[in-house]
Amino acid sequence: MKEIRLHEGELNIMELLWSNKVLAAKDISKIIKEYIGWEKNTTYTVIKRLIDKGAIAREEPGFLCKACISKKAVQDIETKALINKLYNGSLSNFLTDYLKNQSLSNAEIMELQRIISERR
């Protein structure tokens, strides 16, 4: 799988597509204008970048856009990049550091223990 990295603005558009499956670019533009305030040209520029990256596909008629990469795939890519950047690729260091600073319920602790047991 090609590693597609997305910035926050691109993620806004992807969230719309993950929720709606297919949207016309004009509808994406209207929604983004209402919630983020971007002008049509800005939204279309970001859509073009997403097409160029292979994150979305454009279909005619109507400049219909649909996601070519799942939200889960993007989450996995971005999580791996974050761990590589901040923890030198060590998942163990990340989890240890992160969990030390969290208040976990008994149910959350049990779920983590279950996941670890399954991985053994």
C-alpha positions as CSV (number, residue, x, y, z in Angstrom):
1,M,0.0,0.0,0.0
2,K,1.3,3.4,-0.9
3,E,1.9,5.5,2.2
4,I,-0.4,8.6,1.8
5,R,0.3,11.3,4.4
6,L,-2.5,13.9,4.9
7,H,-2.5,17.3,6.5
8,E,-5.3,18.6,8.7
9,G,-7.1,20.4,5.8
10,E,-7.0,17.3,3.7
11,L,-8.4,15.3,6.6
12,N,-11.4,17.6,6.8
13,I,-12.3,16.6,3.2
14,M,-11.5,13.0,3.8
15,E,-13.8,12.9,6.9
16,L,-16.7,14.1,4.7
17,L,-16.0,11.4,2.1
18,W,-15.6,8.6,4.7
19,S,-18.9,9.6,6.2
20,N,-20.8,10.1,2.9
21,K,-19.0,7.7,0.5
22,V,-19.4,9.9,-2.6
23,L,-19.9,13.6,-2.8
24,A,-19.8,16.1,-5.6
25,A,-16.9,18.6,-5.3
26,K,-19.5,21.5,-5.2
27,D,-21.2,19.9,-2.2
28,I,-17.8,19.4,-0.5
29,S,-17.1,23.0,-1.1
30,K,-20.4,24.1,0.4
31,I,-20.0,22.0,3.5
32,I,-16.4,23.1,4.0
33,K,-17.4,26.8,3.5
34,E,-20.1,26.5,6.2
35,Y,-17.9,24.7,8.8
36,I,-14.4,25.9,8.1
37,G,-14.9,29.0,6.0
38,W,-12.8,28.0,3.0
39,E,-13.6,29.6,-0.3
40,K,-14.5,27.3,-3.2
41,N,-11.0,27.7,-4.9
42,T,-9.2,26.6,-1.7
43,T,-11.4,23.5,-1.4
44,Y,-10.9,22.6,-5.0
45,T,-7.2,23.0,-4.7
46,V,-7.1,20.6,-1.7
47,I,-9.4,18.2,-3.6
48,K,-6.9,18.3,-6.5
49,R,-4.0,17.6,-4.1
50,L,-5.9,14.6,-2.7
51,I,-6.5,13.3,-6.2
52,D,-2.8,13.7,-7.1
53,K,-1.9,11.8,-3.9
54,G,-4.3,9.0,-4.8
55,A,-6.4,9.6,-1.7
56,I,-9.6,10.3,-3.7
57,A,-10.9,9.5,-7.1
58,R,-12.8,11.9,-9.3
59,E,-15.7,10.5,-11.4
60,E,-17.8,12.2,-14.0
61,P,-20.4,13.4,-14.6
62,G,-20.6,16.0,-11.8
63,F,-17.0,15.9,-10.4
64,L,-18.0,13.2,-7.9
65,C,-15.3,12.4,-5.3
66,K,-14.9,9.2,-3.4
67,A,-12.2,8.0,-1.0
68,C,-9.6,5.6,-2.3
69,I,-8.0,5.1,1.2
70,S,-9.8,4.1,4.3
71,K,-9.8,6.0,7.5
72,K,-8.2,3.1,9.3
73,A,-5.3,3.0,6.8
74,V,-4.7,6.8,7.3
75,Q,-4.9,6.3,11.1
76,D,-2.3,3.5,10.8
77,I,0.0,5.5,8.6
78,E,-0.2,8.7,10.8
79,T,0.2,6.7,14.0
80,K,3.3,5.0,12.7
81,A,4.8,8.3,11.5
82,L,4.1,9.9,14.9
83,I,5.7,7.0,16.8
84,N,8.7,7.1,14.4
85,K,9.1,10.8,14.8
86,L,8.6,11.2,18.6
87,Y,9.7,7.7,19.9
88,N,12.3,6.6,17.4
89,G,9.9,3.9,16.2
90,S,9.4,2.3,19.6
91,L,5.8,1.3,20.2
92,S,6.8,0.1,23.7
93,N,8.3,3.5,24.6
94,F,5.2,5.3,23.3
95,L,2.7,3.1,25.1
96,T,4.7,3.2,28.4
97,D,5.0,7.0,28.3
98,Y,1.4,7.6,27.2
99,L,-0.2,5.1,29.6
100,K,1.8,6.5,32.6
101,N,-0.1,9.8,32.2
102,Q,-3.6,8.4,31.8
103,S,-6.4,7.6,34.3
104,L,-7.7,4.2,33.1
105,S,-10.8,2.6,34.3
106,N,-10.8,-1.0,35.3
107,A,-12.6,-1.9,32.1
108,E,-10.0,-0.1,30.0
109,I,-7.2,-1.9,31.9
110,M,-8.9,-5.3,31.4
111,E,-9.3,-4.5,27.7
112,L,-5.6,-3.7,27.3
113,Q,-4.7,-6.9,29.2
114,R,-7.0,-8.9,26.9
115,I,-5.3,-7.3,23.8
116,I,-1.8,-8.1,25.1
117,S,-2.8,-11.7,26.0
118,E,-4.1,-12.2,22.4
119,R,-0.8,-11.0,21.0
120,R,1.3,-13.5,23.0
